[in-house]
Amino acid sequence: MLSFIFHSCREEIINSVVSEEDDIKLSVVEERFLESGYLKSGGNSEKASFVVDVIKDLEKRNKEKRFIEHFVEEYGYPDWEMTRFFSNEEQTVA
């Protein structure tokens, strides 16, 4: 009976999984920036839904290239509750 152990292959797999998980983890600053739990829409569910979509898009873009921590350092945290929301036939803007 022959046994083969591919230690180096296993190690490569483990390293790639660990590095991918580290890329996905958000810092405390990023989590706070992306927190929409306190979002009040003033009865406008369309606004709330749009702002949540904006936050999800920002999170996706941040995972591609980390920018939130620098943004917070420069400008502070967004106040999602105070987001102004305008919608017309052509576009929706927050």
C-alpha positions in Angstrom: 0.0 0.0 0.0 1.4 3.4 -1.0 0.6 6.5 0.9 1.3 10.0 -0.4 1.2 13.1 1.7 1.1 16.4 -0.1 2.0 18.7 2.7 2.8 21.7 0.5 -0.5 21.5 -1.4 -2.5 21.4 1.8 -0.5 24.3 3.2 -1.3 26.4 0.1 -5.0 25.7 0.4 -5.0 26.7 4.1 -3.1 29.9 3.4 -5.4 31.0 0.6 -8.5 30.4 2.7 -7.1 32.3 5.7 -6.1 35.3 3.6 -9.6 35.4 1.9 -11.3 35.4 5.3 -9.0 38.2 6.5 -10.0 40.3 3.5 -13.7 39.8 4.4 -13.5 40.8 8.0 -14.5 44.3 8.7 -12.8 46.5 11.2 -14.8 48.2 14.0 -14.7 51.5 12.1 -16.0 49.8 8.9 -18.8 48.1 10.8 -19.9 51.3 12.4 -19.7 53.2 9.0 -21.9 50.5 7.4 -24.4 50.2 10.3 -27.9 51.1 9.1 -29.7 49.8 12.1 -30.7 53.3 13.3 -32.0 54.4 9.9 -35.3 56.1 10.1 -37.2 56.7 6.9 -39.9 59.0 8.2 -42.4 56.6 6.7 -40.7 56.6 3.4 -39.8 52.9 2.8 -38.5 53.7 -0.7 -35.8 56.0 0.9 -34.9 53.4 3.5 -34.6 50.7 0.9 -32.5 52.9 -1.4 -30.1 53.9 1.5 -29.7 50.2 2.5 -28.8 49.4 -1.1 -26.2 52.3 -1.1 -24.7 50.9 2.1 -24.5 47.4 0.6 -22.8 48.8 -2.5 -20.3 50.8 -0.4 -19.5 47.6 1.5 -18.9 45.7 -1.7 -16.6 48.4 -3.0 -14.8 48.5 0.3 -14.1 44.8 0.0 -12.5 45.4 -3.4 -10.4 48.3 -2.2 -10.4 49.3 1.4 -11.3 53.0 1.7 -13.8 53.4 4.6 -11.2 53.8 7.4 -9.5 56.6 5.5 -12.8 58.2 4.7 -13.8 58.2 8.4 -10.4 59.6 9.4 -10.8 62.5 6.9 -14.6 63.2 7.1 -16.1 61.3 10.0 -19.0 58.9 10.0 -22.1 59.3 7.9 -25.4 60.0 9.5 -27.6 57.7 7.5 -30.7 58.9 9.3 -30.2 62.4 7.9 -29.7 61.3 4.3 -31.6 63.4 1.8 -33.4 61.4 -0.8 -34.6 62.7 -4.2 -36.2 60.6 -6.9 -37.5 61.5 -10.3 -38.1 59.6 -13.6 -34.4 59.6 -14.5 -32.5 59.0 -11.3 -32.5 58.5 -7.6 -30.0 60.4 -5.5 -29.1 60.1 -1.8 
